[in-house]
Amino acid sequence: MEIPLEIEELYRKAAAYHRSGDVYNAVKLCKRIIKSVPEWHLPYAMLGNLYKYQRDWKATLHYNKKTVALNASDQTAWWNIGIAATALKKERIKKNVWNKFGLEDNNEKLPKVKSVRISFGKQFDLVWARPLIPCGL
């Protein structure tokens, strides 16, 4: 896919805004880019990251799903989908994504690695844990 030079320049400016912490202008430019070149996955990925850092989980999920629809090999976008799905308690999506990374196992005989959400205030963190196997297994 050929991206026009002026659009690539807008993307570089959006990335610079993102790095400097200017979320408003980064989002504004990414949305402008998407209107011009809706099939380019990078602006969707940047929006997904921007919204992840803002803890806007619905937007994070939306833009990262758009990213993987255009570029299924973007592992960062898949990871962000897993984080957003965990935050939004979308169990089916969460399980499917974490299975892709080998973090949950469907074999009942093996201890599963689980993502545990620990909340504090309006923030949360994900901790990966492997449950202990009861005696006799």
N, C-alpha and C positions, 0 to 999 in steps of 0.2 A: 504494500500500500504506500502510495506516494503522499507524504505530508507536505503541504506548502510551507515554504521557508518562514513566512510571517506567522504561521500557526506554531511552528517549532519555536520561534522566538517568544511567542506568548507563553508557551509551555515552560521555557527556561525562566521567564519572569515569574510565573506562578511558582515554580520550584524555589526561586530565590525568596519570594515572599514566605513560602512555607518554612524554609530554613531560618528566616529571620523572625518567625513567630507571628507574622501578619496574616492571620487566618482569613479575615474578611476579603482582602484583595486576592489571595490565593484561590479561594472558593469562587470568587467572581470571575477570575480569568479562566479557571477550569471549566466553569459552566459555559462561558463564551466559546471556548475551544470545542466543547461537546456539541454545541449548536452548529458549528462550522464543519466538524469532522466527527460525526457520531459513531463511526466504526473504529475509532482509535482508542485502544484500551488504556493507555497511560493516564489521561486526565481522570478517568473513572477511578483508577487505582490511587491517584493522588487524593482525590476527594474521599475515598474510603479511608485512607490514612489520616487525613485531616479530621474527619469526623470521629475516627477512633480516639484520637488524642483529646477530642472535645467530649468524649463519652456519650456521643449521640449514636446509640447502638442501632436504631432503626435505619438511619442514614448510612451508617457503616455497613450494615448488612446489604442494603440496597445497592450501594455503589460497588462493593466488592463482588456481589453477584453479577452486576453488569460487566465487571472486569473479567471474571472467569467465563462469562458467556462469549466474550470476544477473544479471550486468550486463556484457554483451559489449563495451560501449563504454568500460570502465575501462582507459585506456591505461597507467596506472601499474602495474596488476596484470599486464597483458600484458608490460610491460618487466621486471617482477620474475620472471615466468615464464621469460623469456629468460635472465636472470641465473642463476636456479636451474638451468635446463636446461644452461647452459654449465658451471656448477660441477659438476653431476652427470654431465656428458658424455653427455647424452641428445641425440644429434645430430639426430634427426628433429624433435623439439620445438624445439630451439634454432634450426634452420634455418627452420622454419615461422614462428616468432615474429620472428626478425630480418628475414625477408623482408617481413613485415607493416610493418616500420618502414623498408623500403627499404635495409637495410644489407647485404644479400647479393643478388647478381644471378645468375640462372640462364643468362644469355646468355654463352656461352663466348668470344665475341669481345671482350667488355668486361672490363676488370680488375674483379675483385670486391672489395668491401669486406669484410674478414674480421674476426671477433672473435678476438683472440689472448689466451689465458689465460696470465698470468705469475704463477707461484707463488713465494711466499717464506714459508718456515715453513708454518704452517697457514692462512695467508691467501693470497688471490689478488686480482689486479686484471685487469680487461678493458681491452684496448687495441684501438682500431679502426685497421686498417691497410689500405692499398690496395697490392697487390703491383705491382712494376714490370712494365711490358710488355716482353717480350723484343723485340729488333730484328726487324723484318720483319712485325710484326702491325699 
